[in-house]
Amino acid sequence: MYLGRVTGRLVATTKYEGLEGVPLQLLQPIDEDGEPMGDAIVATAVVPSGPGDFVHWIDGREAALTCPTTFVPVDASIIGIVEQAVSCGRIIGREEA
């Protein structure tokens, strides 16, 4: 399980059979210091989420299992909203107002 921030939504005019109705989100992975890590990825969202949300996500075969139709070609899936994360006594992932 990993942490990330949703940075946008994607719309696909054509989807693989079994992914109809499953939202796609742009996701920026976050490291243990709360900083962006690597490139943004595309993830399915099995929980309601949108731009700006701090989320936890999974990848690999487990990500495909979260979709209504299992074993679809999915590399990453958002499985929850993070209210607070603490690393070494510091709160991470919080956007400053």
MDTraj code that builds the backbone (N, CA, C; nanometers):
import mdtraj as md
import numpy as np

residues = "MET TYR LEU GLY ARG VAL THR GLY ARG LEU VAL ALA THR THR LYS TYR GLU GLY LEU GLU GLY VAL PRO LEU GLN LEU LEU GLN PRO ILE ASP GLU ASP GLY GLU PRO MET GLY ASP ALA ILE VAL ALA THR ALA VAL VAL PRO SER GLY PRO GLY ASP PHE VAL HIS TRP ILE ASP GLY ARG GLU ALA ALA LEU THR CYS PRO THR THR PHE VAL PRO VAL ASP ALA SER ILE ILE GLY ILE VAL GLU GLN ALA VAL SER CYS GLY ARG ILE ILE GLY ARG GLU GLU ALA".split()
xyz = np.array([
    [0.0855, -0.1173, 0.0000],
    [0.0000, 0.0000, 0.0000],
    [0.0898, 0.1233, 0.0000],
    [0.0489, 0.2239, -0.0762],
    [0.1268, 0.3452, -0.0935],
    [0.0402, 0.4682, -0.0690],
    [0.1052, 0.5834, -0.0528],
    [0.0348, 0.7104, -0.0370],
    [0.0495, 0.7927, -0.1637],
    [-0.0503, 0.8770, -0.1910],
    [-0.0441, 0.9639, -0.3080],
    [-0.1466, 1.0752, -0.2989],
    [-0.1378, 1.1664, -0.3953],
    [-0.2342, 1.2754, -0.4038],
    [-0.2953, 1.2746, -0.5423],
    [-0.4286, 1.2811, -0.5478],
    [-0.4996, 1.2872, -0.6758],
    [-0.4762, 1.4266, -0.7342],
    [-0.4284, 1.4304, -0.8592],
    [-0.3992, 1.5588, -0.9222],
    [-0.4943, 1.5910, -1.0370],
    [-0.5755, 1.4962, -1.0775],
    [-0.6690, 1.5234, -1.1862],
    [-0.7536, 1.4024, -1.2196],
    [-0.8484, 1.4244, -1.3096],
    [-0.9375, 1.3180, -1.3571],
    [-0.9087, 1.2920, -1.5036],
    [-0.9332, 1.1690, -1.5476],
    [-0.9173, 1.1340, -1.6879],
    [-1.0495, 1.0840, -1.7424],
    [-1.0720, 1.1105, -1.8697],
    [-1.1911, 1.0610, -1.9378],
    [-1.1440, 0.9787, -2.0563],
    [-1.1894, 0.8567, -2.0658],
    [-1.1545, 0.7691, -2.1775],
    [-1.2785, 0.7499, -2.2638],
    [-1.2637, 0.7743, -2.3925],
    [-1.3788, 0.7557, -2.4828],
    [-1.4045, 0.6086, -2.5088],
    [-1.3010, 0.5273, -2.4943],
    [-1.3146, 0.3823, -2.5088],
    [-1.2430, 0.3172, -2.3917],
    [-1.3097, 0.2192, -2.3295],
    [-1.2487, 0.1492, -2.2169],
    [-1.2503, -0.0008, -2.2423],
    [-1.1561, -0.0690, -2.1806],
    [-1.1497, -0.2143, -2.1850],
    [-1.2779, -0.2711, -2.1243],
    [-1.3269, -0.3800, -2.1789],
    [-1.4485, -0.4429, -2.1263],
    [-1.4273, -0.4781, -1.9786],
    [-1.5181, -0.4350, -1.8943],
    [-1.5078, -0.4565, -1.7504],
    [-1.4677, -0.3306, -1.6749],
    [-1.4219, -0.2279, -1.7475],
    [-1.3845, -0.1028, -1.6825],
    [-1.4873, 0.0080, -1.7052],
    [-1.5979, -0.0243, -1.7706],
    [-1.7016, 0.0754, -1.7919],
    [-1.7539, 0.1235, -1.6569],
    [-1.7633, 0.2536, -1.6399],
    [-1.8160, 0.3101, -1.5161],
    [-1.7146, 0.3224, -1.4038],
    [-1.5918, 0.2774, -1.4241],
    [-1.4879, 0.2880, -1.3215],
    [-1.4098, 0.4175, -1.3467],
    [-1.4104, 0.5118, -1.2521],
    [-1.3402, 0.6392, -1.2721],
    [-1.1888, 0.6208, -1.2812],
    [-1.1259, 0.7039, -1.3634],
    [-0.9803, 0.7057, -1.3757],
    [-0.9293, 0.8385, -1.3206],
    [-0.8237, 0.8324, -1.2386],
    [-0.7678, 0.9519, -1.1752],
    [-0.6180, 0.9589, -1.2038],
    [-0.5666, 1.0814, -1.2145],
    [-0.4214, 1.1027, -1.2180],
    [-0.3738, 1.1060, -1.0740],
    [-0.2683, 1.0321, -1.0442],
    [-0.2232, 1.0149, -0.9071],
    [-0.0732, 1.0426, -0.8982],
    [-0.0333, 1.1296, -0.8053],
    [0.1077, 1.1573, -0.7805],
    [0.1506, 1.0797, -0.6561],
    [0.2373, 0.9787, -0.6709],
    [0.2865, 0.9067, -0.5531],
    [0.3614, 1.0010, -0.4585],
    [0.3518, 0.9732, -0.3278],
    [0.4124, 1.0543, -0.2223],
    [0.5077, 0.9647, -0.1424],
    [0.6272, 1.0176, -0.1090],
    [0.7226, 0.9392, -0.0300],
    [0.6969, 0.9574, 0.1202],
    [0.7839, 0.8963, 0.2026],
    [0.7645, 0.9004, 0.3484],
    [0.7846, 1.0383, 0.4083],
    [0.8394, 1.1325, 0.3297],
    [0.8543, 1.2701, 0.3763],
    [0.7397, 1.3589, 0.3291],
    [0.6459, 1.3012, 0.2562],
    [0.5331, 1.3782, 0.2058],
    [0.5624, 1.4503, 0.0760],
    [0.6750, 1.4173, 0.0120],
    [0.7155, 1.4827, -0.1122],
    [0.6770, 1.3971, -0.2331],
    [0.6515, 1.4617, -0.3483],
    [0.6216, 1.3846, -0.4700],
    [0.7362, 1.2887, -0.5023],
    [0.6984, 1.1686, -0.5481],
    [0.7964, 1.0644, -0.5762],
    [0.7691, 1.0089, -0.7161],
    [0.8582, 1.0349, -0.8087],
    [0.8427, 0.9808, -0.9432],
    [0.7366, 1.0537, -1.0239],
    [0.6993, 0.9915, -1.1359],
    [0.6004, 1.0486, -1.2266],
    [0.4589, 1.0172, -1.1810],
    [0.3648, 1.0988, -1.2244],
    [0.2233, 1.0719, -1.1976],
    [0.1814, 0.9471, -1.2736],
    [0.0836, 0.8759, -1.2192],
    [0.0325, 0.7540, -1.2819],
    [-0.1188, 0.7651, -1.2967],
    [-0.1763, 0.6744, -1.3730],
    [-0.3216, 0.6648, -1.3860],
    [-0.3682, 0.5512, -1.2960],
    [-0.4713, 0.5770, -1.2172],
    [-0.5243, 0.4755, -1.1259],
    [-0.6764, 0.4729, -1.1355],
    [-0.7335, 0.3549, -1.1163],
    [-0.8785, 0.3468, -1.1035],
    [-0.9140, 0.3934, -0.9633],
    [-1.0344, 0.4459, -0.9475],
    [-1.0785, 0.4936, -0.8162],
    [-1.2004, 0.4122, -0.7740],
    [-1.1801, 0.3208, -0.6792],
    [-1.2921, 0.2398, -0.6323],
    [-1.3600, 0.3031, -0.5117],
    [-1.3038, 0.4139, -0.4635],
    [-1.3691, 0.4961, -0.3616],
    [-1.3845, 0.6361, -0.4209],
    [-1.4875, 0.7092, -0.3819],
    [-1.5033, 0.8448, -0.4362],
    [-1.3841, 0.9322, -0.3977],
    [-1.3148, 0.9846, -0.4969],
    [-1.2001, 1.0722, -0.4728],
    [-1.1890, 1.1693, -0.5886],
    [-1.1189, 1.2778, -0.5645],
    [-1.1033, 1.3784, -0.6686],
    [-0.9766, 1.4580, -0.6471],
    [-0.9499, 1.5528, -0.7369],
    [-0.8279, 1.6318, -0.7284],
    [-0.8076, 1.6946, -0.5903],
    [-0.6842, 1.6793, -0.5388],
    [-0.6487, 1.7332, -0.4084],
    [-0.6586, 1.6329, -0.2949],
    [-0.7280, 1.5222, -0.3153],
    [-0.7438, 1.4233, -0.2087],
    [-0.6133, 1.3481, -0.1825],
    [-0.5830, 1.3247, -0.0545],
    [-0.4687, 1.2451, -0.0102],
    [-0.5220, 1.1034, 0.0050],
    [-0.4642, 1.0074, -0.0664],
    [-0.5218, 0.8735, -0.0757],
    [-0.4178, 0.7654, -0.0511],
    [-0.4672, 0.6429, -0.0265],
    [-0.3768, 0.5287, -0.0307],
    [-0.4189, 0.4414, -0.1461],
    [-0.3187, 0.3788, -0.2079],
    [-0.3416, 0.3040, -0.3302],
    [-0.2538, 0.1797, -0.3324],
    [-0.2924, 0.0860, -0.4183],
    [-0.2161, -0.0375, -0.4357],
    [-0.1859, -0.0549, -0.5834],
    [-0.0892, -0.1405, -0.6105],
    [-0.0563, -0.1673, -0.7497],
    [-0.0500, -0.3183, -0.7733],
    [-0.0221, -0.3533, -0.8971],
    [-0.0072, -0.4941, -0.9314],
    [-0.1401, -0.5673, -0.9422],
    [-0.1340, -0.6976, -0.9273],
    [-0.2515, -0.7830, -0.9427],
    [-0.3632, -0.7454, -0.8466],
    [-0.3263, -0.7020, -0.7267],
    [-0.4263, -0.6635, -0.6271],
    [-0.5097, -0.5450, -0.6749],
    [-0.4497, -0.4544, -0.7508],
    [-0.5239, -0.3390, -0.8023],
    [-0.6376, -0.3845, -0.8933],
    [-0.6128, -0.4835, -0.9762],
    [-0.7170, -0.5341, -1.0659],
    [-0.8300, -0.6004, -0.9877],
    [-0.7986, -0.6574, -0.8740],
    [-0.9007, -0.7255, -0.7938],
    [-0.9981, -0.6284, -0.7269],
    [-0.9652, -0.5002, -0.7201],
    [-1.0535, -0.4032, -0.6554],
    [-1.1679, -0.3591, -0.7449],
    [-1.1554, -0.3822, -0.8748],
    [-1.2581, -0.3377, -0.9698],
    [-1.3785, -0.4309, -0.9660],
    [-1.4965, -0.3807, -1.0064],
    [-1.6168, -0.4647, -1.0060],
    [-1.5991, -0.5932, -1.0874],
    [-1.5322, -0.5848, -1.2015],
    [-1.4952, -0.7021, -1.2788],
    [-1.3471, -0.7263, -1.2521],
    [-1.3137, -0.8401, -1.1910],
    [-1.1749, -0.8644, -1.1534],
    [-1.0918, -0.9079, -1.2733],
    [-0.9622, -0.8983, -1.2577],
    [-0.8641, -0.9372, -1.3588],
    [-0.8776, -0.8570, -1.4875],
    [-0.9000, -0.7277, -1.4729],
    [-0.8959, -0.6348, -1.5856],
    [-0.7553, -0.5730, -1.5886],
    [-0.7122, -0.5151, -1.7020],
    [-0.5760, -0.4613, -1.7096],
    [-0.5609, -0.3283, -1.6354],
    [-0.5390, -0.3383, -1.5046],
    [-0.5242, -0.2205, -1.4185],
    [-0.3923, -0.2337, -1.3436],
    [-0.3135, -0.1263, -1.3421],
    [-0.1850, -0.1277, -1.2715],
    [-0.1925, -0.0673, -1.1324],
    [-0.2880, 0.0248, -1.1094],
    [-0.2969, 0.0924, -0.9797],
    [-0.4429, 0.1228, -0.9489],
    [-0.4757, 0.1195, -0.8200],
    [-0.6128, 0.1461, -0.7788],
    [-0.6140, 0.2219, -0.6459],
    [-0.6934, 0.3280, -0.6407],
    [-0.7120, 0.4059, -0.5177],
    [-0.8145, 0.3320, -0.4327],
    [-0.7743, 0.2978, -0.3089],
    [-0.8635, 0.2178, -0.2252],
    [-0.9097, 0.2890, -0.0984],
    [-0.8624, 0.4112, -0.0745],
    [-0.9080, 0.4820, 0.0446],
    [-0.8588, 0.6249, 0.0509],
    [-0.9284, 0.7038, 0.1318],
    [-0.8914, 0.8421, 0.1582],
    [-0.8131, 0.8445, 0.2894],
    [-0.7023, 0.9188, 0.2929],
    [-0.6190, 0.9294, 0.4131],
    [-0.6546, 1.0588, 0.4855],
    [-0.6939, 1.0471, 0.6101],
    [-0.7234, 1.1646, 0.6916],
    [-0.5958, 1.2255, 0.7487],
    [-0.5028, 1.1381, 0.7932],
    [-0.3777, 1.1852, 0.8507],
    [-0.2749, 1.0737, 0.8415],
    [-0.1515, 1.1106, 0.8077],
    [-0.0401, 1.0158, 0.8067],
    [0.0753, 1.0784, 0.8840],
    [0.1424, 0.9971, 0.9655],
    [0.2538, 1.0463, 1.0472],
    [0.3766, 0.9623, 1.0165],
    [0.4887, 1.0305, 0.9901],
    [0.6162, 0.9632, 0.9655],
    [0.7215, 1.0288, 1.0536],
    [0.7822, 0.9508, 1.1417],
    [0.8868, 1.0021, 1.2328],
    [0.8366, 1.1207, 1.3138],
    [0.7116, 1.1149, 1.3559],
    [0.6542, 1.2196, 1.4393],
    [0.6039, 1.3409, 1.3647],
    [0.6170, 1.3434, 1.2306],
    [0.5693, 1.4559, 1.1503],
    [0.4461, 1.4151, 1.0713],
    [0.3492, 1.5059, 1.0645],
    [0.2310, 1.4829, 0.9803],
    [0.2736, 1.5072, 0.8360],
    [0.2430, 1.4134, 0.7482],
    [0.2806, 1.4276, 0.6076],
    [0.1565, 1.4323, 0.5182],
    [0.1751, 1.4862, 0.4000],
    [0.0701, 1.4855, 0.3004],
    [-0.0351, 1.5934, 0.3134],
    [-0.0264, 1.6750, 0.4167],
    [-0.1270, 1.7790, 0.4370],
    [-0.0952, 1.8977, 0.3478],
    [-0.1943, 1.9445, 0.2729],
    [-0.1749, 2.0647, 0.1919],
    [-0.1961, 2.1864, 0.2809],
    [-0.1057, 2.2810, 0.2695],
    [-0.1183, 2.4037, 0.3483],
    [-0.2259, 2.4913, 0.2890],
    [-0.3074, 2.5525, 0.3759],
    [-0.4172, 2.6385, 0.3290],
    [-0.3668, 2.7757, 0.2908],
])
top = md.Topology()
chain = top.add_chain()
for i, resn in enumerate(residues, 1):
    res = top.add_residue(resn, chain, resSeq=i)
    for name in ("N", "CA", "C"):
        top.add_atom(name, md.element.get_by_symbol(name[0]), res)
traj = md.Trajectory(xyz[None], top)
